[in-house]
Amino acid sequence: MPQTNIHGLRHTYITLAVQAGMDIKTLQAQVGHDDINTTLGVYASVTNEMRSKTADIFTSLINF
Protein backbone atom coordinates (compact mmCIF):
# COMPACT_ATOMS: atom_id res chain seq x y z
CA MET A 1 0.00 0.00 0.00
CA PRO A 2 1.44 3.38 -0.96
CA GLN A 3 2.29 5.71 1.89
CA THR A 4 0.01 8.72 2.21
CA ASN A 5 -0.46 11.64 4.54
CA ILE A 6 -3.38 13.61 5.96
CA HIS A 7 -3.38 15.94 2.95
CA GLY A 8 -3.73 12.94 0.60
CA LEU A 9 -6.61 11.61 2.67
CA ARG A 10 -8.29 15.01 2.38
CA HIS A 11 -8.07 14.84 -1.42
CA THR A 12 -9.49 11.31 -1.37
CA TYR A 13 -12.34 12.22 0.97
CA ILE A 14 -13.39 15.24 -1.08
CA THR A 15 -13.23 13.32 -4.36
CA LEU A 16 -15.31 10.44 -2.95
CA ALA A 17 -17.82 12.85 -1.42
CA VAL A 18 -18.30 14.56 -4.80
CA GLN A 19 -18.59 11.16 -6.51
CA ALA A 20 -21.24 10.10 -3.98
CA GLY A 21 -23.28 13.21 -4.79
CA MET A 22 -22.72 15.26 -1.63
CA ASP A 23 -23.95 18.81 -2.00
CA ILE A 24 -20.91 20.89 -2.98
CA LYS A 25 -21.69 23.85 -0.71
CA THR A 26 -22.16 21.48 2.24
CA LEU A 27 -18.85 19.81 1.46
CA GLN A 28 -17.15 23.20 1.17
CA ALA A 29 -18.43 24.16 4.62
CA GLN A 30 -17.51 20.80 6.10
CA VAL A 31 -13.88 21.00 5.01
CA GLY A 32 -13.61 24.69 5.90
CA HIS A 33 -12.84 26.24 2.52
CA ASP A 34 -13.79 29.89 2.04
CA ASP A 35 -13.73 29.51 -1.75
CA ILE A 36 -15.58 26.76 -3.64
CA ASN A 37 -12.79 26.85 -6.24
CA THR A 38 -10.43 25.44 -3.62
CA THR A 39 -12.78 22.55 -2.91
CA LEU A 40 -13.41 21.69 -6.55
CA GLY A 41 -10.35 22.97 -8.37
CA VAL A 42 -7.66 21.86 -5.96
CA TYR A 43 -9.05 18.93 -3.98
CA ALA A 44 -11.66 17.17 -6.11
CA SER A 45 -10.67 14.88 -8.95
CA VAL A 46 -12.75 13.16 -11.62
CA THR A 47 -12.76 9.41 -11.12
CA ASN A 48 -13.20 6.70 -13.75
CA GLU A 49 -16.59 5.91 -12.20
CA MET A 50 -17.67 9.53 -12.70
CA ARG A 51 -16.52 9.41 -16.32
CA SER A 52 -18.39 6.18 -16.97
CA LYS A 53 -21.66 7.62 -15.63
CA THR A 54 -21.52 10.70 -17.88
CA ALA A 55 -23.35 9.11 -20.82
CA ASP A 56 -26.10 7.73 -18.56
CA ILE A 57 -26.62 11.11 -16.90
CA PHE A 58 -26.78 12.88 -20.24
CA THR A 59 -29.25 10.34 -21.59
CA SER A 60 -31.50 10.73 -18.55
CA LEU A 61 -31.50 14.51 -18.99
CA ILE A 62 -32.62 14.44 -22.61
CA ASN A 63 -34.88 11.38 -22.37
CA PHE A 64 -38.31 12.95 -21.84
C-alpha positions as CSV (number, residue, x, y, z in Angstrom):
1,M,0.0,0.0,0.0
2,P,1.4,3.4,-1.0
3,Q,2.3,5.7,1.9
4,T,0.0,8.7,2.2
5,N,-0.5,11.6,4.5
6,I,-3.4,13.6,6.0
7,H,-3.4,15.9,2.9
8,G,-3.7,12.9,0.6
9,L,-6.6,11.6,2.7
10,R,-8.3,15.0,2.4
11,H,-8.1,14.8,-1.4
12,T,-9.5,11.3,-1.4
13,Y,-12.3,12.2,1.0
14,I,-13.4,15.2,-1.1
15,T,-13.2,13.3,-4.4
16,L,-15.3,10.4,-2.9
17,A,-17.8,12.9,-1.4
18,V,-18.3,14.6,-4.8
19,Q,-18.6,11.2,-6.5
20,A,-21.2,10.1,-4.0
21,G,-23.3,13.2,-4.8
22,M,-22.7,15.3,-1.6
23,D,-24.0,18.8,-2.0
24,I,-20.9,20.9,-3.0
25,K,-21.7,23.8,-0.7
26,T,-22.2,21.5,2.2
27,L,-18.9,19.8,1.5
28,Q,-17.2,23.2,1.2
29,A,-18.4,24.2,4.6
30,Q,-17.5,20.8,6.1
31,V,-13.9,21.0,5.0
32,G,-13.6,24.7,5.9
33,H,-12.8,26.2,2.5
34,D,-13.8,29.9,2.0
35,D,-13.7,29.5,-1.7
36,I,-15.6,26.8,-3.6
37,N,-12.8,26.9,-6.2
38,T,-10.4,25.4,-3.6
39,T,-12.8,22.6,-2.9
40,L,-13.4,21.7,-6.5
41,G,-10.3,23.0,-8.4
42,V,-7.7,21.9,-6.0
43,Y,-9.0,18.9,-4.0
44,A,-11.7,17.2,-6.1
45,S,-10.7,14.9,-9.0
46,V,-12.8,13.2,-11.6
47,T,-12.8,9.4,-11.1
48,N,-13.2,6.7,-13.7
49,E,-16.6,5.9,-12.2
50,M,-17.7,9.5,-12.7
51,R,-16.5,9.4,-16.3
52,S,-18.4,6.2,-17.0
53,K,-21.7,7.6,-15.6
54,T,-21.5,10.7,-17.9
55,A,-23.3,9.1,-20.8
56,D,-26.1,7.7,-18.6
57,I,-26.6,11.1,-16.9
58,F,-26.8,12.9,-20.2
59,T,-29.3,10.3,-21.6
60,S,-31.5,10.7,-18.6
61,L,-31.5,14.5,-19.0
62,I,-32.6,14.4,-22.6
63,N,-34.9,11.4,-22.4
64,F,-38.3,12.9,-21.8
